[in-house]
Amino acid sequence: MTTRPAIPIIEVKGSHTAIGQAMGEAFREQIQHNIENAKILIDKAYDQLQLSWDSSIIQAKKYIPYVEERYPQYVDEMRGIAAGAHAKFDEVCVINALEGVTSDALHLTKCTSIAVNQMRTANGNVLVAHNEDWTPEDEPDVYLVNAKPDNEPAFLAMTYGGLLPNIGFNEHGIAQCCDSVYPDDCRIGIPRILYSRAVLAASTPADAIRRILVSQRAAGYNHMIVHDSGEMYNIEVSARQFGMLYGEDGYLVHTNFYLDPTMRQMEDEPDELISARVRYYRALRLLKQTNKHTSLTLQEIQKDHVNYPDSICNHGIDSNPLTSEKTIFAMVIDLTNCQMSASWGSPCKSPYNSYVLKTD
């Protein structure tokens, strides 16, 4: 496996349309590649999904009116991405509503998120870690966005291809990591990516949670919300319900299954989520083994291979396009110092590079 260099980054400010267009122009090749990958993926999975690319566009269009009503600025970002990348807006919409359009059939277990506050760190900093597990074909399309939108806080976040950024942190000390969960009440509404993008504009933990619990949401993630004060929450969400778990002991872990007892009743096919449960307990054990964490100790957890290939450092590549996945990005956010260490691709193979949030 090839070791990748530092993750490319764009610094941009202005209107949401301008930010999207700058992303599109800077990463045109990655965005077009990401769209082509999605087309190939849906074509290969036709027997399972009974869905063509043209049908995907029709389905994705059904979600957009809900977004335009609540978060028109992020529709503007998608239009900007499409214009800058010389791509079709309808196809960018598919990318941002892909989980809903495919009824969550894609990549059934992915991502590991960890947080520790002042109680559990060697230097009193608040740290947040996330492994992003996704289709390996999209790994070349990863990049970072350091943006200062008009009338919203500056943020530093990761994304890939034509996807809106949503995993990262902002100048108000709000960090968000998203882990896919699988509720049985999904519907057409605001796609998860879109209201997750809105969290990067939050000013307080309560504001972030309100943005997650927006009405008419299509489904839900687990949103790990961490504030630089040391407040830490897992907000487990479905289309109609939510559960909240608080980091009382100075740490939080989440993977891809519901922990809240009420939300467990809504989980679709929980027996398919065994590797997610193994990753959760493995990460929890490793976290508890160290009393005082640093960015380096969290990076070591991100490289763990117990239960390989479906490990925290995921290498689960196989021939089925619906289940083939790997860790395409790993990051540790130091909220206290407004910086991120990030590895492009498998963290066991690639170095971590540092990035600092710029707010000007």
C-alpha positions as CSV (number, residue, x, y, z in Angstrom):
1,M,0.0,0.0,0.0
2,T,1.4,3.4,-1.0
3,T,2.1,5.9,1.7
4,R,0.3,9.2,0.9
5,P,1.8,12.7,1.5
6,A,0.2,15.5,3.4
7,I,-3.5,16.0,2.7
8,P,-4.2,18.9,0.3
9,I,-6.0,21.9,1.9
10,I,-7.9,24.9,0.6
11,E,-8.2,28.2,2.4
12,V,-11.3,30.2,1.4
13,K,-13.7,32.8,2.6
14,G,-16.8,34.6,1.4
15,S,-20.3,33.7,0.4
16,H,-21.4,30.0,0.5
17,T,-21.5,30.0,-3.3
18,A,-18.0,31.4,-3.5
19,I,-16.7,28.8,-1.0
20,G,-18.3,26.0,-2.9
21,Q,-17.0,27.3,-6.2
22,A,-13.5,27.6,-4.8
23,M,-13.6,24.0,-3.6
24,G,-14.9,22.9,-7.0
25,E,-12.2,24.7,-8.9
26,A,-9.4,23.6,-6.6
27,F,-10.4,20.0,-6.5
28,R,-12.2,19.6,-9.8
29,E,-10.4,16.3,-10.6
30,Q,-11.2,14.8,-7.2
31,I,-14.9,15.8,-7.5
32,Q,-15.3,14.5,-11.0
33,H,-13.5,11.3,-9.9
34,N,-15.8,10.9,-6.9
35,I,-18.9,11.3,-9.1
36,E,-17.7,8.7,-11.5
37,N,-16.9,6.3,-8.6
38,A,-20.5,6.7,-7.4
39,K,-21.8,5.9,-10.8
40,I,-19.7,2.8,-11.0
41,L,-20.7,1.8,-7.5
42,I,-24.4,2.0,-8.2
43,D,-24.0,0.2,-11.5
44,K,-22.1,-2.7,-9.8
45,A,-24.7,-2.9,-7.0
46,Y,-27.7,-2.9,-9.3
47,D,-28.7,-6.4,-8.4
48,Q,-28.9,-5.5,-4.7
49,L,-30.2,-1.9,-5.0
50,Q,-32.4,-2.1,-8.1
51,L,-31.2,1.5,-8.7
52,S,-29.6,3.1,-11.8
53,W,-27.7,6.4,-11.8
54,D,-30.6,8.1,-13.5
55,S,-32.9,6.8,-10.8
56,S,-30.5,8.0,-8.2
57,I,-30.7,11.5,-9.6
58,I,-34.5,11.4,-9.5
59,Q,-34.4,10.2,-5.9
60,A,-31.9,12.8,-4.8
61,K,-34.0,15.6,-6.2
62,K,-36.8,14.7,-3.7
63,Y,-34.5,15.7,-0.8
64,I,-33.5,19.1,-2.1
65,P,-36.7,21.1,-1.4
66,Y,-36.4,20.3,2.3
67,V,-32.8,21.6,2.4
68,E,-33.7,24.7,0.4
69,E,-36.4,25.5,3.0
70,R,-34.1,25.1,6.1
71,Y,-30.5,25.5,4.9
72,P,-30.5,27.3,1.5
73,Q,-26.9,28.4,2.1
74,Y,-25.7,24.9,1.9
75,V,-27.6,24.3,-1.3
76,D,-25.6,27.3,-2.5
77,E,-22.4,25.6,-1.5
78,M,-23.4,22.5,-3.6
79,R,-24.2,24.7,-6.5
80,G,-20.9,26.4,-6.2
81,I,-19.1,23.0,-6.0
82,A,-20.9,21.9,-9.2
83,A,-20.0,25.1,-11.1
84,G,-16.4,25.1,-10.0
85,A,-15.9,21.5,-10.8
86,H,-17.7,21.6,-14.2
87,A,-20.1,19.0,-12.8
88,K,-23.9,18.7,-12.8
89,F,-25.6,20.0,-9.8
90,D,-28.0,17.0,-9.8
91,E,-25.0,14.7,-9.5
92,V,-23.5,16.7,-6.6
93,C,-26.9,16.3,-5.0
94,V,-26.6,12.5,-5.4
95,I,-23.2,12.5,-3.7
96,N,-24.6,14.4,-0.7
97,A,-27.8,12.3,-0.4
98,L,-26.1,9.0,-1.3
99,E,-26.8,7.1,2.0
100,G,-30.5,8.0,1.8
101,V,-30.8,7.3,-2.0
102,T,-29.3,3.8,-1.5
103,S,-31.3,3.1,1.6
104,D,-28.2,2.7,3.7
105,A,-27.1,-0.4,1.8
106,L,-23.6,0.9,1.4
107,H,-20.7,0.0,3.7
108,L,-22.7,-1.2,6.7
109,T,-20.0,-0.7,9.3
110,K,-17.7,2.3,9.3
111,C,-15.9,4.9,11.4
112,T,-14.6,5.1,15.0
113,S,-14.8,8.3,17.1
114,I,-13.1,9.0,20.4
115,A,-12.9,12.0,22.7
116,V,-11.1,12.8,26.0
117,N,-11.2,16.0,28.1
118,Q,-9.0,17.6,30.7
119,M,-9.7,14.7,33.1
120,R,-7.9,12.2,30.8
121,T,-5.2,14.2,29.1
122,A,-1.5,14.7,30.1
123,N,-1.5,18.5,29.3
124,G,-5.1,19.4,30.1
125,N,-6.1,19.7,26.5
126,V,-9.4,18.5,24.9
127,L,-8.8,15.9,22.2
128,V,-11.1,14.4,19.6
129,A,-10.1,11.5,17.2
130,H,-11.9,10.1,14.2
131,N,-11.2,7.3,11.7
132,E,-13.2,7.8,8.5
133,D,-13.9,4.4,6.9
134,W,-15.4,4.5,3.4
135,T,-15.1,3.0,-0.1
136,P,-11.4,2.8,-1.0
137,E,-12.0,4.2,-4.4
138,D,-12.7,7.6,-2.8
139,E,-9.4,7.7,-0.8
140,P,-7.6,9.8,-3.5
141,D,-10.3,12.4,-3.3
142,V,-9.8,13.4,0.3
143,Y,-8.9,17.0,1.1
144,L,-9.3,19.6,3.9
145,V,-11.2,22.9,3.9
146,N,-10.3,25.9,6.1
147,A,-13.2,28.2,5.4
148,K,-14.5,31.5,6.8
149,P,-18.1,31.8,5.4
150,D,-19.8,35.2,5.6
151,N,-21.8,35.4,8.8
152,E,-20.6,32.0,10.1
153,P,-17.6,30.9,12.1
154,A,-14.4,29.8,10.5
155,F,-13.9,26.0,10.4
156,L,-11.4,23.4,9.5
157,A,-12.9,20.1,8.3
158,M,-12.2,17.1,6.1
159,T,-14.2,16.0,3.0
160,Y,-13.8,14.0,-0.2
161,G,-15.0,14.7,-3.7
162,G,-18.2,16.6,-3.9
163,L,-19.3,16.0,-0.3
164,L,-19.9,19.0,1.9
165,P,-17.4,19.2,4.8
166,N,-18.9,18.1,8.1
167,I,-16.2,16.4,10.2
168,G,-14.0,18.9,11.9
169,F,-14.1,21.9,14.3
170,N,-14.8,25.6,14.3
171,E,-13.5,28.8,15.9
172,H,-16.1,28.6,18.6
173,G,-14.5,25.4,19.9
174,I,-17.2,23.1,18.6
175,A,-15.9,19.8,17.1
176,Q,-18.1,17.2,15.3
177,C,-17.4,13.6,14.3
178,C,-20.1,11.6,12.5
179,D,-20.6,7.8,12.7
180,S,-23.2,6.1,10.6
181,V,-26.0,4.3,12.4
182,Y,-28.9,2.5,10.9
183,P,-32.4,3.4,12.1
184,D,-35.6,1.9,10.7
185,D,-37.5,5.1,10.3
186,C,-35.6,6.7,7.4
187,R,-37.7,9.0,5.1
188,I,-37.2,11.7,2.5
189,G,-36.1,15.0,4.2
190,I,-32.9,16.9,5.0
191,P,-30.0,14.5,4.3
192,R,-27.6,13.8,7.1
193,I,-24.7,15.4,5.4
194,L,-26.6,18.7,5.1
195,Y,-27.6,19.2,8.7
196,S,-24.2,17.9,9.7
197,R,-22.7,20.6,7.7
198,A,-24.8,23.1,9.7
199,V,-23.2,21.9,12.9
200,L,-19.9,23.5,11.8
201,A,-21.7,26.9,12.1
202,A,-22.7,26.3,15.8
203,S,-21.7,28.7,18.5
204,T,-22.4,26.5,21.6
205,P,-22.9,22.8,22.4
206,A,-26.7,23.4,22.7
207,D,-26.7,25.2,19.4
208,A,-24.9,22.3,17.8
209,I,-27.4,19.8,19.2
210,R,-30.4,21.9,18.0
211,R,-28.9,21.9,14.5
212,I,-28.7,18.1,14.6
213,L,-32.3,17.7,15.7
214,V,-33.7,19.9,12.9
215,S,-37.2,18.9,11.9
216,Q,-37.8,17.0,8.7
217,R,-34.4,15.3,8.9
218,A,-34.2,12.2,6.6
219,A,-32.3,9.9,9.0
220,G,-29.4,10.3,11.4
221,Y,-25.8,9.7,12.4
222,N,-24.3,9.5,15.8
223,H,-22.9,13.0,16.2
224,M,-20.0,13.2,18.7
225,I,-20.1,16.8,19.8
226,V,-17.2,18.1,21.8
227,H,-16.6,21.7,23.1
228,D,-13.2,23.2,24.1
229,S,-14.6,23.5,27.7
230,G,-14.5,19.7,27.9
231,E,-18.2,19.1,27.4
232,M,-18.7,15.9,25.4
233,Y,-21.9,14.4,24.0
234,N,-22.9,11.5,21.7
235,I,-26.2,12.5,20.0
236,E,-27.7,9.4,18.5
237,V,-30.2,10.3,15.9
238,S,-32.9,8.8,13.6
239,A,-35.4,10.6,11.5
240,R,-37.8,11.1,14.4
241,Q,-36.0,10.3,17.6
242,F,-32.8,10.8,19.4
243,G,-30.7,9.8,22.4
244,M,-28.1,11.7,24.3
245,L,-25.0,10.2,26.0
246,Y,-22.8,12.4,28.1
247,G,-19.0,12.0,28.8
248,E,-19.3,11.9,32.5
249,D,-15.9,10.2,33.1
250,G,-13.9,12.4,30.8
251,Y,-14.1,10.2,27.7
252,L,-16.4,9.1,24.9
253,V,-16.3,6.4,22.3
254,H,-18.7,5.6,19.4
255,T,-18.7,3.4,16.3
256,N,-21.8,2.4,14.3
257,F,-24.5,1.0,16.5
258,Y,-26.9,2.6,19.0
259,L,-25.9,2.7,22.6
260,D,-29.0,4.5,24.0
261,P,-31.6,1.9,25.1
262,T,-34.5,3.6,23.4
263,M,-32.5,4.0,20.1
264,R,-31.5,0.4,20.2
265,Q,-35.1,-0.5,19.6
266,M,-34.9,1.4,16.2
267,E,-31.8,-0.3,14.9
268,D,-32.2,-2.0,11.6
269,E,-30.6,-5.5,11.3
270,P,-28.4,-5.2,14.5
271,D,-26.9,-8.6,13.8
272,E,-25.1,-7.0,10.8
273,L,-23.2,-4.7,13.1
274,I,-21.0,-7.1,15.0
275,S,-17.6,-5.7,13.8
276,A,-18.8,-2.2,14.9
277,R,-19.5,-3.6,18.3
278,V,-16.0,-5.2,18.4
279,R,-14.4,-1.9,17.4
280,Y,-16.3,0.0,20.1
281,Y,-15.2,-2.3,22.9
282,R,-11.7,-2.5,21.6
283,A,-11.4,1.3,21.4
284,L,-13.0,1.7,24.9
285,R,-10.5,-0.8,26.4
286,L,-7.5,0.9,24.8
287,L,-8.7,4.3,25.9
288,K,-9.1,3.2,29.6
289,Q,-5.6,1.6,29.6
290,T,-4.0,5.0,29.6
291,N,-4.8,7.5,32.3
292,K,-3.3,10.6,30.6
293,H,-3.7,10.8,26.9
294,T,-2.0,12.9,24.2
295,S,-2.5,13.2,20.5
296,L,0.1,10.4,20.1
297,T,-1.7,7.9,22.3
298,L,-4.9,8.5,20.4
299,Q,-3.1,8.0,17.1
300,E,-1.9,4.6,18.4
301,I,-5.5,3.6,19.0
302,Q,-6.4,4.7,15.5
303,K,-3.7,2.3,14.2
304,D,-5.0,-0.8,16.1
305,H,-5.5,-4.0,14.1
306,V,-7.3,-6.3,16.5
307,N,-10.2,-8.0,14.5
308,Y,-8.3,-7.3,11.3
309,P,-9.4,-6.5,8.6
310,D,-12.5,-5.0,10.3
311,S,-10.4,-3.3,12.9
312,I,-10.2,0.3,14.1
313,C,-7.6,0.8,11.3
314,N,-9.9,-0.8,8.7
315,H,-8.6,-2.8,5.8
316,G,-11.9,-4.6,4.9
317,I,-11.6,-4.4,1.1
318,D,-13.5,-7.2,-0.7
319,S,-15.2,-7.8,-4.0
320,N,-18.7,-6.7,-2.9
321,P,-19.1,-3.0,-3.7
322,L,-21.6,-2.7,-0.8
323,T,-19.3,-3.9,1.9
324,S,-15.8,-3.0,0.6
325,E,-14.3,-0.3,2.8
326,K,-11.1,0.9,4.5
327,T,-9.9,3.8,6.6
328,I,-9.3,6.6,4.1
329,F,-8.6,9.4,6.7
330,A,-7.7,9.6,10.4
331,M,-7.5,12.8,12.4
332,V,-6.9,13.9,16.0
333,I,-8.2,17.4,16.8
334,D,-6.6,19.4,19.7
335,L,-9.5,21.7,20.4
336,T,-7.5,23.6,23.1
337,N,-4.9,24.7,20.5
338,C,-7.2,24.9,17.5
339,Q,-5.2,22.4,15.4
340,M,-5.6,19.0,13.7
341,S,-3.2,16.2,13.1
342,A,-4.3,14.1,10.1
343,S,-3.3,11.0,8.2
344,W,-4.3,10.4,4.6
345,G,-5.3,6.8,4.1
346,S,-4.5,4.0,6.5
347,P,-3.0,5.5,9.7
348,C,-0.8,2.5,10.2
349,K,1.0,3.3,6.9
350,S,0.8,7.1,6.5
351,P,2.3,9.9,8.6
352,Y,0.2,12.5,10.5
353,N,0.6,16.1,9.4
354,S,-0.4,19.1,11.4
355,Y,-2.9,21.8,10.3
356,V,-4.0,24.9,12.2
357,L,-7.4,26.6,12.0
358,K,-7.0,30.1,10.4
359,T,-9.8,32.5,11.2
360,D,-8.9,35.6,9.1
